[in-house]
Amino acid sequence: MESSAKLTLIRMSPRKTRTVADLIRGKVIQEALNILTFLPNPSAHIIHKLLRSAISNAEQKGVNNIDKLFVKSIYVDGGAVLKRFVPRAMGRASKIRKPTSHISVVLSDTKTR
């Protein structure tokens, strides 16, 4: 049985968030949670909370053994980019891009390839 969770419009760069997502793809739930607990990246905390949410969704669906769940897929997509301008010398302006991310995680209890 599969369960999923999604988180949208995270104020973090997708490029920086993907490095953390790549670390836990295909891992057992307990191992993935341990990895995320001890990572210093700010995105690790957000992905940890998202993984806990997916585990709760699995419990709601009636998965009998949570320890057998593993991260079937996790992917980070780019979201909307907030564009700001900052004044510069001689009347010019520089663009500041503030990227956002969409994170999706799918948990499964059977390994099918």
N, C-alpha and C positions, 0 to 999 in steps of 0.2 A: 504494500500500500504506500502511496506517495502523499506527502504533504508539502506545502510550499508557503513562502512568505515573501512579500515584496516591500521595498522601502523606496520612496521616490523623493526627488528634489533634495538630496543630501548636499550640504554646502562643502563638498570636498571634490577634489579633482578626480576624474575617473582613472587617470593614469596612476595616481598614487594608491587608489583604492584597489585596483586590479592586482597589484603586487601582493596584497594581503589575501585576496580571494584565491589566488593561485596556490597559496600555501596549504589551504584546507580542502581543496577540491579532491574528492574521492576518499577522504579520511572518515574513520568511524567518529561518531558524535563526541565521545569523551575525549578522544585525541585532538579533535578540532577545537573543542572548548579550551583544552589545556594550552594549545598553541596560541590561541587568541588572548588568553588571560595574561600571558607573559610577554606579548609583543608591545613595544613602546609606541607603535604607530597610533595616531588618533582614530584612524579608520578601523582599527582592530576592535575597539570598544563598541563601535556602532554595529559591526558585523557580528560581534558576540551577542549583542542584544537581539539582532535579527534572527540568529540561529536559535536562541532561546524561544523566540516567538514561533518559529517553525516547529520546534519540539512540542510546544503547547498545542499547536494546531494538530499535530500528530496524535496527541493524547485525546483531543476532542473527537478525532475521527475514530478512535478506538483501537489504536495500535497497542498490542498487548505487551511487547517487549521493546522499550525505548532504547535499551543498550545496543540493540542490533541495527539501529538506524545508522545510515552513513550519508554523507553529502553527495548526492547524485550529480547535481549541477549547481554551480554558482556563477553568475556572470554580472558584470558591471557595465552598464551602458551610460553614455553621456546624456545629460539632461539639458535644460535651458541654460544659457550663459547670461549672467547679469553683466551688463556693460556700463561702466562708469567712466567718467573723465576727470582728470586731475590737471589743474593749471600748471603750466611750465613757463620757462623764460620767454621773453619777447612776445607775449600774447598768444603763445601756442598752447595746445592741450594734448595730453597723452591719454591713450585708451587703457583702461584697466579692465581685464576680463576676470570675472568671478564664476568659475565653472561649477556645475552641479552634477550629481550622479543619480542613477537609478540602480538599485541592487536587487537581484532576485535570487532566491535560494530554493532548491528542491531537495527534500530528503526522501530516501527510500529504504525499505527494509530487505529488499532482495536485490542481489547483484545480477542484472541482466545486461548483456552487451550485444 
